[in-house]
Amino acid sequence: MTHPPAVPKRVARVLAEALPYIQRFAGATFVIKYGGNAMVERELTRSFARDIVLLKCVGMNPVVVHGGGPQIGEWLTRIGKKSEFVGGMRVTDEETMEVVEMVLGGLVNKAIVSHINQAGGRAVGLTGKDGNLLTARKLLMPAEPTGGGGDADENGNSNDNGNGGMLDIGLVGEVAEVDTTLLDHLVAGDCIPVIAPIGFSPEGTGYNINSDLVAGKVAEAMRAAKLILLTNTPGLLDENGVTVSEMNLAEATAMRAAGTISGGMLPKVQCALDAVRGGVAAATIADGRVAHATLLEVFTEAGSGTMIRPG
């Protein structure tokens, strides 16, 4: 008499642990910001696509918002154009915007769609112009002090350009409005929306928008159960360098005010805070360098990275 191979107890525990989360989140919407190492390492790319398809297969509704900064930089280099940044935002003139639309709305978006479809899903690629999804307005950046107390550049020109001391860095935008009509139809039709962070003004001007900001605003508009921001860090670290697994709005705000959170994590934390204040049930900053980080966050008690809740 032959016996079936034994299933490791660890695997069985993980499967059993997932059941209550599958039941709790049936029909719920998750917005996942996809970027960093998870987007450029081949095996992580494949595992992410499988994770997204699995979420859909068990009755959840994943919506993907992706970045693509390194890819934009690579193509700008190819045409002999230098990347410039102010406060972490890419200075975007008309030529750069053409590259942004080509790379984000075309090459990167369609590659992600292809990976998800190859894993068995039904992904549909979008930019903000599709279905008037993302209405945008120009984003002005605070002018940086120049040491002499004034706002003049090295050529003696004023930096404010009539904008009250704010810098105009070109076709860089922020989300003014999210119209979820098309997203709702796609989700109801068993499709997985994949959104490139390009917004458009009512006049049709394209704007390059930070992908974290787009993910947060889409999550708010869809009343998502979770916003998951995949990053290249293990989450939020306390003053001792230890990852904080969970905190409420007040605790996260206090940590930000104390300066414990700094650098590139600041906009991600602000995005998470704004989303939770705007009605998203929870926002998680997770380590996209870990295979299946999305599944670990959704289906396990320990989760992945740092979760921020309302209270």
C-alpha positions in Angstrom: 0.0 0.0 0.0 1.4 3.4 -1.0 1.0 6.5 1.0 0.7 10.0 -0.3 3.8 12.2 0.3 3.7 14.1 3.6 2.9 17.8 3.4 5.3 19.8 5.6 3.5 21.1 8.7 4.8 24.6 7.9 3.0 24.6 4.5 -0.2 23.3 6.0 -0.1 26.0 8.7 0.3 28.7 6.1 -2.6 27.4 4.0 -4.8 27.1 7.1 -3.9 30.6 8.3 -4.9 32.0 4.9 -8.6 30.9 5.2 -9.9 33.6 7.5 -8.3 36.3 5.4 -9.8 34.9 2.2 -13.2 35.0 3.9 -12.7 38.4 5.4 -11.5 40.1 2.1 -13.8 38.4 -0.4 -14.9 41.1 -2.8 -12.6 43.7 -1.3 -10.4 46.0 -3.3 -6.6 46.1 -2.8 -4.5 48.8 -4.5 -0.9 47.8 -4.9 1.9 50.2 -5.9 4.4 48.2 -7.8 8.0 49.4 -8.1 11.6 49.1 -6.9 13.4 45.8 -7.1 10.1 43.9 -7.4 9.7 45.4 -10.8 13.2 44.9 -12.3 14.3 41.5 -11.0 13.0 38.7 -13.2 12.0 36.2 -10.5 10.3 38.9 -8.3 8.5 40.1 -11.4 7.1 36.6 -12.0 6.2 36.1 -8.3 4.4 39.4 -8.2 2.3 38.6 -11.3 1.3 35.2 -9.7 0.4 36.9 -6.5 -1.9 39.3 -8.2 -3.6 36.5 -10.1 -4.0 34.5 -7.0 -5.7 37.5 -5.2 -8.2 37.7 -8.1 -8.8 33.9 -8.1 -9.8 33.8 -4.5 -12.3 36.6 -4.9 -10.4 39.8 -4.2 -10.0 42.7 -6.5 -6.4 43.9 -7.0 -5.7 47.2 -8.8 -2.0 47.8 -9.7 -0.4 51.2 -10.0 3.2 51.1 -11.2 6.3 53.3 -11.3 9.1 53.3 -13.8 11.7 55.9 -12.9 14.8 53.8 -13.7 13.4 52.9 -17.1 12.6 56.6 -17.9 16.1 57.6 -16.9 17.6 54.9 -19.1 15.6 56.1 -22.2 16.5 59.7 -21.5 20.2 58.7 -21.4 19.7 57.0 -24.8 18.6 60.3 -26.4 21.4 62.2 -24.6 19.1 64.0 -22.1 20.2 64.4 -18.4 17.7 63.6 -15.7 17.1 66.4 -13.2 15.2 66.3 -9.9 13.8 68.8 -7.5 12.7 67.5 -4.1 12.6 63.9 -5.5 10.4 65.0 -8.5 11.7 64.7 -12.0 11.9 68.0 -13.9 9.7 67.3 -16.9 9.8 69.4 -20.0 7.9 68.6 -23.2 10.6 66.3 -24.6 10.9 64.4 -21.2 7.1 64.1 -21.1 7.1 62.4 -24.4 9.6 59.8 -23.1 7.5 59.4 -19.8 4.4 58.7 -21.8 6.2 56.2 -24.1 7.9 54.4 -21.3 5.2 54.4 -18.6 2.1 54.2 -20.8 3.7 51.9 -23.3 6.7 49.8 -22.5 6.5 49.3 -18.8 2.7 49.2 -18.6 2.3 46.6 -21.3 5.1 44.4 -19.9 3.3 44.2 -16.5 0.0 43.5 -18.3 1.8 40.7 -20.2 3.3 39.1 -17.1 -0.1 39.1 -15.3 -1.8 37.6 -18.3 0.9 34.9 -18.7 0.2 34.0 -15.1 -3.4 33.4 -15.9 -5.0 36.7 -15.2 -6.9 39.2 -17.4 -5.0 42.5 -17.0 -5.9 45.7 -18.8 -3.4 48.5 -19.1 -4.5 52.1 -18.5 -3.2 55.7 -18.3 -5.0 58.5 -16.6 -6.5 59.6 -20.0 -8.5 56.3 -20.4 -12.0 56.9 -19.2 -10.9 60.3 -17.7 -9.4 58.2 -14.9 -6.9 60.7 -13.6 -7.6 64.5 -13.9 -4.4 66.3 -13.0 -3.2 69.8 -12.2 0.3 71.2 -12.2 2.4 70.5 -9.1 4.5 73.4 -7.8 7.5 72.6 -5.5 8.7 74.8 -2.6 11.6 76.9 -3.7 14.9 75.8 -2.0 16.8 78.5 -0.1 19.9 79.8 -1.9 22.0 80.7 1.1 21.7 84.5 0.6 18.2 84.6 1.9 16.7 85.3 -1.6 15.0 83.2 -4.2 17.3 84.1 -7.1 19.2 81.5 -9.2 22.9 81.6 -10.0 22.1 83.9 -13.0 20.2 86.4 -10.8 16.8 85.2 -12.0 13.8 84.9 -9.7 12.8 81.3 -9.0 9.2 81.9 -8.2 8.0 82.8 -11.7 5.1 84.6 -10.1 4.1 81.5 -8.1 4.6 83.0 -4.7 8.0 81.4 -4.1 7.1 78.0 -5.6 9.1 76.3 -8.3 7.5 75.3 -11.6 9.3 72.1 -12.6 7.4 71.5 -15.8 4.8 68.9 -16.7 4.8 67.4 -13.2 1.3 67.0 -11.7 -0.8 66.0 -8.8 -4.1 64.2 -8.8 -7.1 66.6 -8.8 -9.8 63.9 -9.3 -10.1 60.1 -9.8 -13.1 58.9 -11.9 -13.5 55.2 -11.0 -16.2 54.5 -13.5 -13.9 52.5 -15.9 -12.1 50.8 -13.0 -15.4 49.7 -11.5 -16.4 48.2 -14.9 -13.1 46.4 -15.3 -13.2 45.0 -11.7 -16.8 43.8 -12.1 -15.8 42.1 -15.4 -13.1 40.1 -13.7 -10.2 42.2 -15.1 -7.2 43.5 -13.3 -6.5 47.2 -14.0 -2.8 48.2 -14.4 -2.4 52.0 -14.1 0.5 54.1 -15.4 0.9 57.2 -13.3 0.2 59.8 -16.1 -2.6 62.3 -15.5 -4.2 64.7 -17.9 -5.7 68.2 -17.5 -9.2 68.9 -18.8 -7.5 70.5 -21.8 -5.5 67.3 -22.6 -2.1 68.3 -21.2 -0.2 65.3 -19.9 1.4 65.3 -16.5 4.0 63.0 -14.9 2.7 62.1 -11.4 4.5 60.3 -8.6 3.2 56.7 -8.6 2.8 56.6 -4.8 0.5 59.6 -4.9 -1.5 58.0 -7.7 -1.9 54.7 -5.8 -3.0 56.6 -2.6 -5.6 58.6 -4.5 -7.0 55.6 -6.4 -7.2 53.7 -3.1 -9.1 56.5 -1.5 -11.5 56.8 -4.5 -12.2 53.1 -4.5 -12.5 52.8 -0.7 -9.9 50.1 -0.8 -9.5 47.7 2.1 -5.8 47.9 1.7 -3.1 50.1 0.1 0.1 48.2 -0.3 3.2 50.2 -1.2 6.1 47.9 -2.3 9.4 49.4 -1.6 13.1 48.6 -1.3 13.0 48.7 2.5 11.6 46.3 5.1 9.1 48.9 6.3 9.3 51.8 8.8 12.2 51.6 11.3 12.2 52.9 14.8 15.0 54.8 16.4 16.8 51.5 17.0 16.6 50.4 13.4 13.9 47.8 14.1 11.0 47.4 11.7 7.7 48.5 13.3 5.0 45.9 12.3 2.0 48.0 13.0 1.0 51.5 14.1 -1.9 53.9 14.1 -2.2 57.3 12.5 -1.2 59.2 15.6 1.9 57.0 16.2 3.0 57.3 12.5 2.4 61.1 12.5 4.5 61.4 15.7 7.3 59.3 14.2 7.3 61.5 11.2 7.4 64.7 13.3 10.3 63.4 15.4 12.4 63.0 12.3 12.7 59.2 12.6 11.2 58.9 9.1 13.3 60.8 6.6 14.5 60.9 3.0 12.7 58.8 0.4 10.4 57.3 2.9 8.7 60.6 3.7 6.5 60.8 0.6 5.6 57.1 1.0 4.6 57.6 4.6 2.6 60.8 3.7 0.8 58.9 1.0 -0.1 56.1 3.4 -1.3 58.7 6.1 -3.4 60.6 3.5 -5.0 57.4 2.3 -5.9 56.2 5.7 -7.3 59.6 6.6 -9.2 59.5 3.3 -11.0 56.2 4.2 -8.7 53.4 3.2 -8.9 50.7 5.9 -5.2 50.2 6.2 -2.0 51.1 4.3 1.2 48.9 4.4 4.7 49.8 3.4 6.1 46.4 2.4 9.4 45.0 1.3 9.1 44.3 -2.4 12.5 42.6 -2.4 10.9 39.6 -0.6 9.3 37.1 -2.9 5.5 37.0 -2.5 5.5 40.0 -0.2 1.9 40.8 -1.3 0.6 37.4 -0.3 2.5 37.6 3.0 0.8 40.9 3.8 -2.7 39.8 2.8 -2.8 36.2 4.0 -0.7 35.9 7.2 -1.0 37.2 10.7 2.5 38.6 10.7 2.0 40.4 7.5 4.9 42.1 5.6 6.5 45.5 6.4 4.6 48.2 8.4 0.9 48.5 8.5 -0.8 51.9 9.3 -4.4 51.8 10.6 -6.8 54.7 11.5 -6.8 54.1 15.3 
